[in-house]
Amino acid sequence: MRDEKTGRVIPPARFHEDLAREFEEVVYGRGGARIAWAAPRGSAKSTNCDVMFVAWCLLYTFKRYVLLIMDTYDQAKLQLAALKDELEH
């Protein structure tokens, strides 16, 4: 990721690195495990969990089926569109 003004590379937040390790543990270690994370608004929780992790699992065939549950239809529609966009591009 790059800063729009300076063009400098922005390193991933520690939270994102920890979350990626947790995802790997779920897939490689204790599959089917339930995890819970709390983070402030704007920390890319939905992007990481609902888009990137799901795309990774599907593309590398770690999971054949994925069930995403959202609070509202509008929220589900947005996340599904984001996932579809990632998979197509």
Phi and psi restraints in degrees (range 20) as a CNS / XPLOR table:
assign (resid 1 and name C) (resid 2 and name N)
       (resid 2 and name CA) (resid 2 and name C) 1.0 -122.7 20.0 2
assign (resid 2 and name N) (resid 2 and name CA)
       (resid 2 and name C) (resid 3 and name N) 1.0 147.6 20.0 2
assign (resid 2 and name C) (resid 3 and name N)
       (resid 3 and name CA) (resid 3 and name C) 1.0 -69.7 20.0 2
assign (resid 3 and name N) (resid 3 and name CA)
       (resid 3 and name C) (resid 4 and name N) 1.0 127.2 20.0 2
assign (resid 3 and name C) (resid 4 and name N)
       (resid 4 and name CA) (resid 4 and name C) 1.0 -63.5 20.0 2
assign (resid 4 and name N) (resid 4 and name CA)
       (resid 4 and name C) (resid 5 and name N) 1.0 -32.2 20.0 2
assign (resid 4 and name C) (resid 5 and name N)
       (resid 5 and name CA) (resid 5 and name C) 1.0 -82.8 20.0 2
assign (resid 5 and name N) (resid 5 and name CA)
       (resid 5 and name C) (resid 6 and name N) 1.0 -45.1 20.0 2
assign (resid 5 and name C) (resid 6 and name N)
       (resid 6 and name CA) (resid 6 and name C) 1.0 -97.9 20.0 2
assign (resid 6 and name N) (resid 6 and name CA)
       (resid 6 and name C) (resid 7 and name N) 1.0 -21.8 20.0 2
assign (resid 6 and name C) (resid 7 and name N)
       (resid 7 and name CA) (resid 7 and name C) 1.0 80.0 20.0 2
assign (resid 7 and name N) (resid 7 and name CA)
       (resid 7 and name C) (resid 8 and name N) 1.0 1.4 20.0 2
assign (resid 7 and name C) (resid 8 and name N)
       (resid 8 and name CA) (resid 8 and name C) 1.0 -73.7 20.0 2
assign (resid 8 and name N) (resid 8 and name CA)
       (resid 8 and name C) (resid 9 and name N) 1.0 146.5 20.0 2
assign (resid 8 and name C) (resid 9 and name N)
       (resid 9 and name CA) (resid 9 and name C) 1.0 -71.9 20.0 2
assign (resid 9 and name N) (resid 9 and name CA)
       (resid 9 and name C) (resid 10 and name N) 1.0 132.0 20.0 2
assign (resid 9 and name C) (resid 10 and name N)
       (resid 10 and name CA) (resid 10 and name C) 1.0 -100.8 20.0 2
assign (resid 10 and name N) (resid 10 and name CA)
       (resid 10 and name C) (resid 11 and name N) 1.0 119.0 20.0 2
assign (resid 10 and name C) (resid 11 and name N)
       (resid 11 and name CA) (resid 11 and name C) 1.0 -68.9 20.0 2
assign (resid 11 and name N) (resid 11 and name CA)
       (resid 11 and name C) (resid 12 and name N) 1.0 155.6 20.0 2
assign (resid 11 and name C) (resid 12 and name N)
       (resid 12 and name CA) (resid 12 and name C) 1.0 -65.0 20.0 2
assign (resid 12 and name N) (resid 12 and name CA)
       (resid 12 and name C) (resid 13 and name N) 1.0 149.3 20.0 2
assign (resid 12 and name C) (resid 13 and name N)
       (resid 13 and name CA) (resid 13 and name C) 1.0 -68.4 20.0 2
assign (resid 13 and name N) (resid 13 and name CA)
       (resid 13 and name C) (resid 14 and name N) 1.0 150.7 20.0 2
assign (resid 13 and name C) (resid 14 and name N)
       (resid 14 and name CA) (resid 14 and name C) 1.0 -55.7 20.0 2
assign (resid 14 and name N) (resid 14 and name CA)
       (resid 14 and name C) (resid 15 and name N) 1.0 -38.0 20.0 2
assign (resid 14 and name C) (resid 15 and name N)
       (resid 15 and name CA) (resid 15 and name C) 1.0 -55.7 20.0 2
assign (resid 15 and name N) (resid 15 and name CA)
       (resid 15 and name C) (resid 16 and name N) 1.0 -43.5 20.0 2
assign (resid 15 and name C) (resid 16 and name N)
       (resid 16 and name CA) (resid 16 and name C) 1.0 -67.1 20.0 2
assign (resid 16 and name N) (resid 16 and name CA)
       (resid 16 and name C) (resid 17 and name N) 1.0 -37.9 20.0 2
assign (resid 16 and name C) (resid 17 and name N)
       (resid 17 and name CA) (resid 17 and name C) 1.0 -65.7 20.0 2
assign (resid 17 and name N) (resid 17 and name CA)
       (resid 17 and name C) (resid 18 and name N) 1.0 -43.5 20.0 2
assign (resid 17 and name C) (resid 18 and name N)
       (resid 18 and name CA) (resid 18 and name C) 1.0 -63.4 20.0 2
assign (resid 18 and name N) (resid 18 and name CA)
       (resid 18 and name C) (resid 19 and name N) 1.0 -40.9 20.0 2
assign (resid 18 and name C) (resid 19 and name N)
       (resid 19 and name CA) (resid 19 and name C) 1.0 -65.1 20.0 2
assign (resid 19 and name N) (resid 19 and name CA)
       (resid 19 and name C) (resid 20 and name N) 1.0 -41.3 20.0 2
assign (resid 19 and name C) (resid 20 and name N)
       (resid 20 and name CA) (resid 20 and name C) 1.0 -62.2 20.0 2
assign (resid 20 and name N) (resid 20 and name CA)
       (resid 20 and name C) (resid 21 and name N) 1.0 -40.6 20.0 2
assign (resid 20 and name C) (resid 21 and name N)
       (resid 21 and name CA) (resid 21 and name C) 1.0 -64.1 20.0 2
assign (resid 21 and name N) (resid 21 and name CA)
       (resid 21 and name C) (resid 22 and name N) 1.0 -39.6 20.0 2
assign (resid 21 and name C) (resid 22 and name N)
       (resid 22 and name CA) (resid 22 and name C) 1.0 -64.2 20.0 2
assign (resid 22 and name N) (resid 22 and name CA)
       (resid 22 and name C) (resid 23 and name N) 1.0 -40.7 20.0 2
assign (resid 22 and name C) (resid 23 and name N)
       (resid 23 and name CA) (resid 23 and name C) 1.0 -60.9 20.0 2
assign (resid 23 and name N) (resid 23 and name CA)
       (resid 23 and name C) (resid 24 and name N) 1.0 -44.3 20.0 2
assign (resid 23 and name C) (resid 24 and name N)
       (resid 24 and name CA) (resid 24 and name C) 1.0 -61.7 20.0 2
assign (resid 24 and name N) (resid 24 and name CA)
       (resid 24 and name C) (resid 25 and name N) 1.0 -39.8 20.0 2
assign (resid 24 and name C) (resid 25 and name N)
       (resid 25 and name CA) (resid 25 and name C) 1.0 -65.3 20.0 2
assign (resid 25 and name N) (resid 25 and name CA)
       (resid 25 and name C) (resid 26 and name N) 1.0 -38.6 20.0 2
assign (resid 25 and name C) (resid 26 and name N)
       (resid 26 and name CA) (resid 26 and name C) 1.0 -63.6 20.0 2
assign (resid 26 and name N) (resid 26 and name CA)
       (resid 26 and name C) (resid 27 and name N) 1.0 -44.6 20.0 2
assign (resid 26 and name C) (resid 27 and name N)
       (resid 27 and name CA) (resid 27 and name C) 1.0 -75.7 20.0 2
assign (resid 27 and name N) (resid 27 and name CA)
       (resid 27 and name C) (resid 28 and name N) 1.0 -48.5 20.0 2
assign (resid 27 and name C) (resid 28 and name N)
       (resid 28 and name CA) (resid 28 and name C) 1.0 -87.5 20.0 2
assign (resid 28 and name N) (resid 28 and name CA)
       (resid 28 and name C) (resid 29 and name N) 1.0 -30.3 20.0 2
assign (resid 28 and name C) (resid 29 and name N)
       (resid 29 and name CA) (resid 29 and name C) 1.0 -100.0 20.0 2
assign (resid 29 and name N) (resid 29 and name CA)
       (resid 29 and name C) (resid 30 and name N) 1.0 -81.0 20.0 2
assign (resid 29 and name C) (resid 30 and name N)
       (resid 30 and name CA) (resid 30 and name C) 1.0 -108.7 20.0 2
assign (resid 30 and name N) (resid 30 and name CA)
       (resid 30 and name C) (resid 31 and name N) 1.0 66.7 20.0 2
assign (resid 30 and name C) (resid 31 and name N)
       (resid 31 and name CA) (resid 31 and name C) 1.0 -50.9 20.0 2
assign (resid 31 and name N) (resid 31 and name CA)
       (resid 31 and name C) (resid 32 and name N) 1.0 142.4 20.0 2
assign (resid 31 and name C) (resid 32 and name N)
       (resid 32 and name CA) (resid 32 and name C) 1.0 84.8 20.0 2
assign (resid 32 and name N) (resid 32 and name CA)
       (resid 32 and name C) (resid 33 and name N) 1.0 -1.5 20.0 2
assign (resid 32 and name C) (resid 33 and name N)
       (resid 33 and name CA) (resid 33 and name C) 1.0 -67.0 20.0 2
assign (resid 33 and name N) (resid 33 and name CA)
       (resid 33 and name C) (resid 34 and name N) 1.0 154.3 20.0 2
assign (resid 33 and name C) (resid 34 and name N)
       (resid 34 and name CA) (resid 34 and name C) 1.0 -105.2 20.0 2
assign (resid 34 and name N) (resid 34 and name CA)
       (resid 34 and name C) (resid 35 and name N) 1.0 133.8 20.0 2
assign (resid 34 and name C) (resid 35 and name N)
       (resid 35 and name CA) (resid 35 and name C) 1.0 -126.2 20.0 2
assign (resid 35 and name N) (resid 35 and name CA)
       (resid 35 and name C) (resid 36 and name N) 1.0 155.0 20.0 2
assign (resid 35 and name C) (resid 36 and name N)
       (resid 36 and name CA) (resid 36 and name C) 1.0 -137.8 20.0 2
assign (resid 36 and name N) (resid 36 and name CA)
       (resid 36 and name C) (resid 37 and name N) 1.0 134.8 20.0 2
assign (resid 36 and name C) (resid 37 and name N)
       (resid 37 and name CA) (resid 37 and name C) 1.0 -131.8 20.0 2
assign (resid 37 and name N) (resid 37 and name CA)
       (resid 37 and name C) (resid 38 and name N) 1.0 144.4 20.0 2
assign (resid 37 and name C) (resid 38 and name N)
       (resid 38 and name CA) (resid 38 and name C) 1.0 -124.2 20.0 2
assign (resid 38 and name N) (resid 38 and name CA)
       (resid 38 and name C) (resid 39 and name N) 1.0 135.2 20.0 2
assign (resid 38 and name C) (resid 39 and name N)
       (resid 39 and name CA) (resid 39 and name C) 1.0 -154.8 20.0 2
assign (resid 39 and name N) (resid 39 and name CA)
       (resid 39 and name C) (resid 40 and name N) 1.0 157.3 20.0 2
assign (resid 39 and name C) (resid 40 and name N)
       (resid 40 and name CA) (resid 40 and name C) 1.0 -67.3 20.0 2
assign (resid 40 and name N) (resid 40 and name CA)
       (resid 40 and name C) (resid 41 and name N) 1.0 162.0 20.0 2
assign (resid 40 and name C) (resid 41 and name N)
       (resid 41 and name CA) (resid 41 and name C) 1.0 -55.5 20.0 2
assign (resid 41 and name N) (resid 41 and name CA)
       (resid 41 and name C) (resid 42 and name N) 1.0 144.3 20.0 2
assign (resid 41 and name C) (resid 42 and name N)
       (resid 42 and name CA) (resid 42 and name C) 1.0 82.8 20.0 2
assign (resid 42 and name N) (resid 42 and name CA)
       (resid 42 and name C) (resid 43 and name N) 1.0 8.0 20.0 2
assign (resid 42 and name C) (resid 43 and name N)
       (resid 43 and name CA) (resid 43 and name C) 1.0 -95.3 20.0 2
assign (resid 43 and name N) (resid 43 and name CA)
       (resid 43 and name C) (resid 44 and name N) 1.0 11.5 20.0 2
assign (resid 43 and name C) (resid 44 and name N)
       (resid 44 and name CA) (resid 44 and name C) 1.0 68.6 20.0 2
assign (resid 44 and name N) (resid 44 and name CA)
       (resid 44 and name C) (resid 45 and name N) 1.0 31.9 20.0 2
assign (resid 44 and name C) (resid 45 and name N)
       (resid 45 and name CA) (resid 45 and name C) 1.0 -61.0 20.0 2
assign (resid 45 and name N) (resid 45 and name CA)
       (resid 45 and name C) (resid 46 and name N) 1.0 -50.4 20.0 2
assign (resid 45 and name C) (resid 46 and name N)
       (resid 46 and name CA) (resid 46 and name C) 1.0 -64.7 20.0 2
assign (resid 46 and name N) (resid 46 and name CA)
       (resid 46 and name C) (resid 47 and name N) 1.0 -41.2 20.0 2
assign (resid 46 and name C) (resid 47 and name N)
       (resid 47 and name CA) (resid 47 and name C) 1.0 -61.2 20.0 2
assign (resid 47 and name N) (resid 47 and name CA)
       (resid 47 and name C) (resid 48 and name N) 1.0 -45.1 20.0 2
assign (resid 47 and name C) (resid 48 and name N)
       (resid 48 and name CA) (resid 48 and name C) 1.0 -70.1 20.0 2
assign (resid 48 and name N) (resid 48 and name CA)
       (resid 48 and name C) (resid 49 and name N) 1.0 -46.4 20.0 2
assign (resid 48 and name C) (resid 49 and name N)
       (resid 49 and name CA) (resid 49 and name C) 1.0 -80.4 20.0 2
assign (resid 49 and name N) (resid 49 and name CA)
       (resid 49 and name C) (resid 50 and name N) 1.0 -45.1 20.0 2
assign (resid 49 and name C) (resid 50 and name N)
       (resid 50 and name CA) (resid 50 and name C) 1.0 -92.4 20.0 2
assign (resid 50 and name N) (resid 50 and name CA)
       (resid 50 and name C) (resid 51 and name N) 1.0 -18.6 20.0 2
assign (resid 50 and name C) (resid 51 and name N)
       (resid 51 and name CA) (resid 51 and name C) 1.0 -114.9 20.0 2
assign (resid 51 and name N) (resid 51 and name CA)
       (resid 51 and name C) (resid 52 and name N) 1.0 -62.9 20.0 2
assign (resid 51 and name C) (resid 52 and name N)
       (resid 52 and name CA) (resid 52 and name C) 1.0 -66.6 20.0 2
assign (resid 52 and name N) (resid 52 and name CA)
       (resid 52 and name C) (resid 53 and name N) 1.0 -47.1 20.0 2
assign (resid 52 and name C) (resid 53 and name N)
       (resid 53 and name CA) (resid 53 and name C) 1.0 -64.2 20.0 2
assign (resid 53 and name N) (resid 53 and name CA)
       (resid 53 and name C) (resid 54 and name N) 1.0 -44.3 20.0 2
assign (resid 53 and name C) (resid 54 and name N)
       (resid 54 and name CA) (resid 54 and name C) 1.0 -63.8 20.0 2
assign (resid 54 and name N) (resid 54 and name CA)
       (resid 54 and name C) (resid 55 and name N) 1.0 -45.2 20.0 2
assign (resid 54 and name C) (resid 55 and name N)
       (resid 55 and name CA) (resid 55 and name C) 1.0 -60.7 20.0 2
assign (resid 55 and name N) (resid 55 and name CA)
       (resid 55 and name C) (resid 56 and name N) 1.0 -43.6 20.0 2
assign (resid 55 and name C) (resid 56 and name N)
       (resid 56 and name CA) (resid 56 and name C) 1.0 -59.7 20.0 2
assign (resid 56 and name N) (resid 56 and name CA)
       (resid 56 and name C) (resid 57 and name N) 1.0 -46.8 20.0 2
assign (resid 56 and name C) (resid 57 and name N)
       (resid 57 and name CA) (resid 57 and name C) 1.0 -63.0 20.0 2
assign (resid 57 and name N) (resid 57 and name CA)
       (resid 57 and name C) (resid 58 and name N) 1.0 -41.6 20.0 2
assign (resid 57 and name C) (resid 58 and name N)
       (resid 58 and name CA) (resid 58 and name C) 1.0 -72.5 20.0 2
assign (resid 58 and name N) (resid 58 and name CA)
       (resid 58 and name C) (resid 59 and name N) 1.0 -45.3 20.0 2
assign (resid 58 and name C) (resid 59 and name N)
       (resid 59 and name CA) (resid 59 and name C) 1.0 -67.7 20.0 2
assign (resid 59 and name N) (resid 59 and name CA)
       (resid 59 and name C) (resid 60 and name N) 1.0 -34.2 20.0 2
assign (resid 59 and name C) (resid 60 and name N)
       (resid 60 and name CA) (resid 60 and name C) 1.0 -96.2 20.0 2
assign (resid 60 and name N) (resid 60 and name CA)
       (resid 60 and name C) (resid 61 and name N) 1.0 10.8 20.0 2
assign (resid 60 and name C) (resid 61 and name N)
       (resid 61 and name CA) (resid 61 and name C) 1.0 52.5 20.0 2
assign (resid 61 and name N) (resid 61 and name CA)
       (resid 61 and name C) (resid 62 and name N) 1.0 35.7 20.0 2
assign (resid 61 and name C) (resid 62 and name N)
       (resid 62 and name CA) (resid 62 and name C) 1.0 -72.7 20.0 2
assign (resid 62 and name N) (resid 62 and name CA)
       (resid 62 and name C) (resid 63 and name N) 1.0 -32.0 20.0 2
assign (resid 62 and name C) (resid 63 and name N)
       (resid 63 and name CA) (resid 63 and name C) 1.0 -132.7 20.0 2
assign (resid 63 and name N) (resid 63 and name CA)
       (resid 63 and name C) (resid 64 and name N) 1.0 140.3 20.0 2
assign (resid 63 and name C) (resid 64 and name N)
       (resid 64 and name CA) (resid 64 and name C) 1.0 -90.7 20.0 2
assign (resid 64 and name N) (resid 64 and name CA)
       (resid 64 and name C) (resid 65 and name N) 1.0 -35.4 20.0 2
assign (resid 64 and name C) (resid 65 and name N)
       (resid 65 and name CA) (resid 65 and name C) 1.0 -128.2 20.0 2
assign (resid 65 and name N) (resid 65 and name CA)
       (resid 65 and name C) (resid 66 and name N) 1.0 144.2 20.0 2
assign (resid 65 and name C) (resid 66 and name N)
       (resid 66 and name CA) (resid 66 and name C) 1.0 -132.5 20.0 2
assign (resid 66 and name N) (resid 66 and name CA)
       (resid 66 and name C) (resid 67 and name N) 1.0 135.8 20.0 2
assign (resid 66 and name C) (resid 67 and name N)
       (resid 67 and name CA) (resid 67 and name C) 1.0 -112.6 20.0 2
assign (resid 67 and name N) (resid 67 and name CA)
       (resid 67 and name C) (resid 68 and name N) 1.0 117.8 20.0 2
assign (resid 67 and name C) (resid 68 and name N)
       (resid 68 and name CA) (resid 68 and name C) 1.0 -107.5 20.0 2
assign (resid 68 and name N) (resid 68 and name CA)
       (resid 68 and name C) (resid 69 and name N) 1.0 132.4 20.0 2
assign (resid 68 and name C) (resid 69 and name N)
       (resid 69 and name CA) (resid 69 and name C) 1.0 -122.2 20.0 2
assign (resid 69 and name N) (resid 69 and name CA)
       (resid 69 and name C) (resid 70 and name N) 1.0 128.4 20.0 2
assign (resid 69 and name C) (resid 70 and name N)
       (resid 70 and name CA) (resid 70 and name C) 1.0 -121.5 20.0 2
assign (resid 70 and name N) (resid 70 and name CA)
       (resid 70 and name C) (resid 71 and name N) 1.0 165.9 20.0 2
assign (resid 70 and name C) (resid 71 and name N)
       (resid 71 and name CA) (resid 71 and name C) 1.0 -70.8 20.0 2
assign (resid 71 and name N) (resid 71 and name CA)
       (resid 71 and name C) (resid 72 and name N) 1.0 -36.9 20.0 2
assign (resid 71 and name C) (resid 72 and name N)
       (resid 72 and name CA) (resid 72 and name C) 1.0 -135.3 20.0 2
assign (resid 72 and name N) (resid 72 and name CA)
       (resid 72 and name C) (resid 73 and name N) 1.0 160.9 20.0 2
assign (resid 72 and name C) (resid 73 and name N)
       (resid 73 and name CA) (resid 73 and name C) 1.0 -60.8 20.0 2
assign (resid 73 and name N) (resid 73 and name CA)
       (resid 73 and name C) (resid 74 and name N) 1.0 -44.9 20.0 2
assign (resid 73 and name C) (resid 74 and name N)
       (resid 74 and name CA) (resid 74 and name C) 1.0 -60.3 20.0 2
assign (resid 74 and name N) (resid 74 and name CA)
       (resid 74 and name C) (resid 75 and name N) 1.0 -41.2 20.0 2
assign (resid 74 and name C) (resid 75 and name N)
       (resid 75 and name CA) (resid 75 and name C) 1.0 -64.8 20.0 2
assign (resid 75 and name N) (resid 75 and name CA)
       (resid 75 and name C) (resid 76 and name N) 1.0 -43.9 20.0 2
assign (resid 75 and name C) (resid 76 and name N)
       (resid 76 and name CA) (resid 76 and name C) 1.0 -63.2 20.0 2
assign (resid 76 and name N) (resid 76 and name CA)
       (resid 76 and name C) (resid 77 and name N) 1.0 -41.6 20.0 2
assign (resid 76 and name C) (resid 77 and name N)
       (resid 77 and name CA) (resid 77 and name C) 1.0 -61.0 20.0 2
assign (resid 77 and name N) (resid 77 and name CA)
       (resid 77 and name C) (resid 78 and name N) 1.0 -42.7 20.0 2
assign (resid 77 and name C) (resid 78 and name N)
       (resid 78 and name CA) (resid 78 and name C) 1.0 -65.3 20.0 2
assign (resid 78 and name N) (resid 78 and name CA)
       (resid 78 and name C) (resid 79 and name N) 1.0 -44.9 20.0 2
assign (resid 78 and name C) (resid 79 and name N)
       (resid 79 and name CA) (resid 79 and name C) 1.0 -68.1 20.0 2
assign (resid 79 and name N) (resid 79 and name CA)
       (resid 79 and name C) (resid 80 and name N) 1.0 -39.3 20.0 2
assign (resid 79 and name C) (resid 80 and name N)
       (resid 80 and name CA) (resid 80 and name C) 1.0 -65.7 20.0 2
assign (resid 80 and name N) (resid 80 and name CA)
       (resid 80 and name C) (resid 81 and name N) 1.0 -38.5 20.0 2
assign (resid 80 and name C) (resid 81 and name N)
       (resid 81 and name CA) (resid 81 and name C) 1.0 -64.0 20.0 2
assign (resid 81 and name N) (resid 81 and name CA)
       (resid 81 and name C) (resid 82 and name N) 1.0 -40.7 20.0 2
assign (resid 81 and name C) (resid 82 and name N)
       (resid 82 and name CA) (resid 82 and name C) 1.0 -64.7 20.0 2
assign (resid 82 and name N) (resid 82 and name CA)
       (resid 82 and name C) (resid 83 and name N) 1.0 -42.1 20.0 2
assign (resid 82 and name C) (resid 83 and name N)
       (resid 83 and name CA) (resid 83 and name C) 1.0 -64.2 20.0 2
assign (resid 83 and name N) (resid 83 and name CA)
       (resid 83 and name C) (resid 84 and name N) 1.0 -45.5 20.0 2
assign (resid 83 and name C) (resid 84 and name N)
       (resid 84 and name CA) (resid 84 and name C) 1.0 -59.4 20.0 2
assign (resid 84 and name N) (resid 84 and name CA)
       (resid 84 and name C) (resid 85 and name N) 1.0 -43.2 20.0 2
assign (resid 84 and name C) (resid 85 and name N)
       (resid 85 and name CA) (resid 85 and name C) 1.0 -61.8 20.0 2
assign (resid 85 and name N) (resid 85 and name CA)
       (resid 85 and name C) (resid 86 and name N) 1.0 -42.7 20.0 2
assign (resid 85 and name C) (resid 86 and name N)
       (resid 86 and name CA) (resid 86 and name C) 1.0 -61.7 20.0 2
assign (resid 86 and name N) (resid 86 and name CA)
       (resid 86 and name C) (resid 87 and name N) 1.0 -42.9 20.0 2
assign (resid 86 and name C) (resid 87 and name N)
       (resid 87 and name CA) (resid 87 and name C) 1.0 -70.3 20.0 2
assign (resid 87 and name N) (resid 87 and name CA)
       (resid 87 and name C) (resid 88 and name N) 1.0 -32.4 20.0 2
assign (resid 87 and name C) (resid 88 and name N)
       (resid 88 and name CA) (resid 88 and name C) 1.0 -82.6 20.0 2
assign (resid 88 and name N) (resid 88 and name CA)
       (resid 88 and name C) (resid 89 and name N) 1.0 -25.0 20.0 2
